[in-house]
Amino acid sequence: MKQTLLTLFTFCFLCSFDKAGPEGKAIPLLPGKTLQGHAMNAAYFKGHVTLVNFMYIGCPPCMNEIGAMNRLYHDYAGNNKFRMLCIARQTNAQMNSFNAAGASLYSRIRTALGAEPIAYDILAACEGNASHTDTTGENIRIGKECNAIEETYGVDSYPTAWFVDKNGIVRKVSHGGPASKDDQDFYARMKQEIDAMLAE
């Protein structure tokens, strides 16, 4: 368990920032469905302001931001012009395990880091890719074993958030998460961006 966490933490801090920049371009579509059954196609984004966050299990800043992201999701739950999508560097099974209560490796990581289950749509970017098995016998997809996010979206720092407009165009990119789980400034900045795009 300690070795697995160390591997995950090290990967997070070795990430570099995306230099190309997706702003002004249509969001790429990674084939598949979310854990909630929504197909990833142009219709998913059409007519909605969408906050997309890229993360992976065990990245401390990613874990810190889940609470703020869940709060945003619940705050806008009644607005049918807004949606949220988590694109995770994991598989469906791993993300289901992460969100569930229990003693699996991924739920233990979530509990150890004090993170909440993710309340909104989740797309597991690594479904169907190669993996290796750690000493606990559970499959870990990290590093070069799963590079779907990097190849499709050009994202290589975590967490990263994209603000996508009602036409599916990436309008703004935010790198990094909150300084802590109680970082109110982070929440306020995210909300300000969402409100401005919804007002258009």
N, C-alpha and C positions, 0 to 999 in steps of 0.2 A: 504493500500500500504506500509506504513512504517513498519507495523508489519510483512508483508510478506518478505520485504527486510531483516529485522532483523533476521528472521528465517533462510533465505537462507545464510546470512553472518555467523551466528553462526554455522551452519552445516559445512560450509567450513573450519572454523578455528578449529573445534573439530576433524577433520579427522586425522587419524594416518597413518604412512607410511606402505606400503606393505612390509612385512618382507621375504616372501617366495622367491620372485624373479623369473620372467618368462624367464630370459635370457637363451638362448640355447634350448628353447622349442618351439614347433609349436604354433602359435597363436590360442587360442580357437575360435570357431565359434559360435556366437550368432545367432540363427535362425532369419530369416526375410530379409527384403530388406531395402536399404537406401531410403531416401526421393527421391533420383534421380532414383530409380528403379533398382539398382544393387543388385543382390542376394549375401548374405554373405555365400560364400563357398570357398573351397580351390582355385578354379580358380580365385577368386577375387585378391588373393595375388600372385599367381604364375607368375613369370617373372617380377614382379614389386618390386622396393623398395617402401615400404609404411610407411608413417609417420602417426601413429594413435595417436590422442589426446583424452583423456578422460576428460570430463568437465560437468558442469551443470550450468543452468541459475542462475545468481545472485552471483556466486562465483567471488569475485573481481579479483583474479589473473587469473581466466579463461577468464574473460571479457577483461583483459589487453592483453592477448596473442592473441586474435583473429586477430588483425591488423597484427602482425608479421606472423601468420600462413597464413593469406590471401596473404600476400606479397610472402611468400615461394611458395604458390600454383600458383600464377601468374608468378613467376620467372621460374618455371619448367613446365609451361603449354604446351610447345612444346615438352617435353620429354615423350615419351610413355612408358618409363621404370620406371616412378615415378608416384605415386598417393598419395592422402591424404584422411584420413577418420577421421571424428569426431564421437566419440561414446558418446552420451549425456545421462545423467541421467534424461531423459524427455520422453514424448510421441511424436508421429508424429505431432499431432495437436499443441502441445506446441512449438515444434521446428519450425513449419511453421509459427506460430504466432510470435515467436521471430524474425525470419528473415524478416517478412513482415513489411511494413510501416502501421501505424495505431494506434489505441488507446487501443489495448488489453493489458492485464496485462503484458505479456511477452515482447511485443515490447516496452512498457513503461519502463520496467526494463532495457532493452538494451539501450534505449535512455538515461535513467537516469545515467547509468554507462559509457556512451560514447563509447559503443562497436559497431563495424560494424556488419552487417549481415555476416554469415559464407558463404564463397564462394565455399567450396568444399563439398564432399560427407558427408552426415549426417546419422548415424544410431541411431534411437531413441530406447534406451535400455529398456525403461519402458512400451512399448506398451503392453496392455493387463493385466498389473498388477493392484493391488488395489490402490485406491487413497482416499484422503479425501478432503472435500470442505472447502475452507477458507471463510472468511466473505464477500468477494467480489462475491462469487458464482462461482469462477473459480476453477477447480481441480488443486491441488498441489501434485506432487509426489516427495517426499523427505523423508529422514530418512528411517525408516524400511518399508515404503510403497513401496519402489522400491529399491531392492537390486540386480538387475540383473548384474550390473557391478561388484559388490563385489563378487558375487557367481561365475560368469563365468570367470572373469579375475583376481580376487584377488586384484583389485585396490580399495583402500579406502582413497586415498589422491588426491586432485584436485588442479590444473590440473596435469595430468601425461601424458607423451608422450612415446610411444613405437616406436622404429625403427625396422621395420620388413624387412628381406632380401627377395631376389627374390624367395626363397624356402619356404616362409611363416614362417621363424624362427625369433623369437624375439632376436635381437642382443644387444640392449641397451635400458635402461629405464632412463628417465629424469623426476625427480619430481620437481614440482613448475613451476611457470610462470615467466615472465619478471618482473623486479623491477618496471617498469612503461610502459606505452604504447610506449614510445620512446627509450626503452632499446635496443640499437644496438648490444650489446654484446650477448644478448639472441638470436637474429636473426642470428648472425654470428656463434654461437655455433651450432645451429640447422642445418644451411646450411653446415657447415663443416662435420657433421655426414652424411648428405645426400650425399654430393659429394664423400666422402670416400666409401660409400656403392655402389654408382652408378659406381665407377671406378673398382670395383671388377670383 
